[in-house]
């Protein structure tokens, strides 16, 4: 795997994990009973984005590292995956 491919794959994994982590621990203004004038009642009180970015970075690094290890160890190869439409010829 080239460095640019690794960066692109890590970037994709990071964004997917971020969207999975974002809802954790969110309390809306409506749930807390402190709705500020002019804001949406569903707006979060304290989104803790820096903390979530750090968690996302660590989890993404673990997932990416596991994927690279599986790829390097050849535990799963493209030839071992089922091809529903037969072999692709280039």
C-alpha positions in Angstrom: 0.0 0.0 0.0 1.4 3.4 -0.9 1.5 6.2 1.6 -1.1 8.2 -0.3 -3.5 5.2 -0.3 -2.9 4.7 3.4 -3.7 8.4 4.1 -6.8 8.2 2.0 -8.0 5.1 3.8 -7.3 6.5 7.2 -9.1 9.7 6.3 -12.2 7.7 5.3 -12.1 5.5 8.5 -11.6 8.7 10.6 -14.8 10.3 9.2 -16.9 7.2 9.5 -15.8 6.8 13.2 -16.4 10.5 13.8 -20.0 10.2 12.7 -20.4 7.1 14.9 -18.9 8.9 18.0 -20.7 12.3 17.6 -24.0 11.3 19.3 -22.4 9.9 22.4 -23.0 11.9 25.6 -25.1 14.6 23.9 -27.7 16.4 25.9 -30.0 18.8 24.1 -31.1 22.2 25.5 -34.6 20.8 25.6 -33.6 17.8 27.7 -31.8 20.1 30.2 -34.6 22.6 30.3 -32.3 25.5 29.4 -33.3 26.7 26.0 -31.5 29.9 25.0 -33.6 32.4 23.1 -33.1 32.2 19.3 -31.6 28.7 19.3 -33.0 25.4 18.3 -34.2 23.3 21.3 -32.4 20.3 20.0 -29.0 22.1 19.9 -26.5 20.4 22.2 -25.4 22.1 25.4 -21.7 20.9 25.4 -20.8 19.0 22.3 -17.2 18.3 23.5 -15.8 18.2 20.0 -12.2 18.2 20.9 -12.6 15.2 23.2 -14.6 13.4 20.4 -11.9 14.2 17.9 -9.3 12.7 20.1 -11.4 9.6 20.7 -12.0 9.3 17.0 -8.3 9.6 16.2 -7.4 6.8 18.6 -10.2 4.5 17.5 -9.4 5.1 13.8 -5.7 4.4 14.4 -6.6 1.0 16.0 -9.0 0.1 13.2 -6.5 1.2 10.5 -3.7 -0.6 12.2 -5.7 -3.8 12.4 -6.6 -3.5 8.7 -3.0 -2.9 7.7 -2.0 -6.0 9.8 -4.6 -8.1 8.1 -3.5 -6.9 4.7 0.2 -7.4 5.4 -0.3 -10.9 6.9 -2.5 -11.8 3.9 -5.2 -13.1 6.1 -7.8 -11.8 3.6 -6.9 -11.3 0.0 -8.9 -10.2 -3.0 -8.7 -13.8 -4.4 -10.3 -15.2 -1.2 -13.4 -12.9 -1.4 -16.4 -14.3 -3.2 -17.0 -12.7 -6.6 -20.7 -12.6 -7.3 -20.2 -11.9 -11.0 -17.2 -14.1 -11.7 -13.6 -13.0 -12.0 -12.8 -9.6 -13.3 -10.4 -9.5 -16.2 -8.4 -6.4 -16.9 
